[in-house]
Amino acid sequence: MTEQSSEVRPLYWDQDVFMVLDQRLLPGKEKYIACTTAEKAINAIKTMAVRGAPAVGLTGAAAVVLGAKNIVASDIETFLKKFDRLCERVKRARPTGYNLEWAVERMRSVLIENADKDIPDIVGELRKTAEAMIEEDVSINRAMGQWGKVVIPPNGRVLTYCNAGALATGGYGTALGVIRAAWEEGKNIKVFACETRPFFQGSRLTVFELTKDKIPVTLITDNTAGFLMQQRKIDVVIVGADRITANGDVANKIGTYTLAVLAKAHNIPFYVAAPRSTIDSLRTRGDQIPIEQRPAKEVITIGNRYIAPQHTDVLYYAFDVTPSRYISGIITEVGIITKPYKRNIREALQK
Ligand code: MRU
């Protein structure tokens, strides 16, 4: 594994088994789920044992490998048909994050490149690629950190949302990668992490990660953000992304849009950090992004305890869309993309 400043290891291959850290148990317990089949990996995605768009993509690639290994086929045509069905099943595990689609399509292209080989050799190539993608993701995040760290001023107070850290990726993180890079450079920074209801990715995961790295972090409830901005206690907002459309609109954890509007009202720069594998260039606008709705139980319970009457009618979107006009820049592994987004995103994808 590439050297990481964080001790957290979100996912890795142990021989033929794909191991994912069960993030639902954090910060209390560090326990891994051993995925030996595509079903197990898909289930880890659906139940949010693994979450964060890039980590979901890497787990999707692993699901394709595990499923391909178990395909029973006497000829390549049957194998291809079953492989196609497998890919579609993996892609459906979670709808909003684009990295899942991207990773599955990458596995499909490995299959196409190796279609003249024997089936066990094809599976071997898929397995190699799925593992290489993890290391690649860490390098991309580190590159993003190098480009992005300039947006954090000396003594900067950074607000972040959800968890866009090592846990949400192969390692190092996107938004937290930028924060890590600034910290590693010696900048004296302070992070404010929003709790991020209802799954508490901020309090459970972001605070956990940053504390491990000894990066100063203060937890706030989601509804404190506006008040802090009003008091001029935030210098910059940096968040991750689940899907970015060709015009620069960004889907991210529900509540991100609220923060972006608040940041604009207070003249605070609002940055998104994401690898190019989050950019869905075929969708032209944010309103075309499928938004996941999740089970009401995640909203009305904390652990096993009900915090609302059991049969409460709940509306629970897991993501929202921030229009590009609220975004100061999109930090990627090839540089910071700024307005005009349509042209500059197209150019960044060609680099
Ligand atoms: O529902 P989640 O926890 O998968 O949502 C995660 C986010 O919204 C992250 O901000 C996003 O995936 C970027 S992670 C590098």
Residues whose N, C-alpha, C, O or C-beta is under 5 A from the ligand:
A	BS01	MRU	R51 G52 A53 Y161 C162 N163 A164 G165 A168 T174 Q201 G240 A241 D242 N252 K253
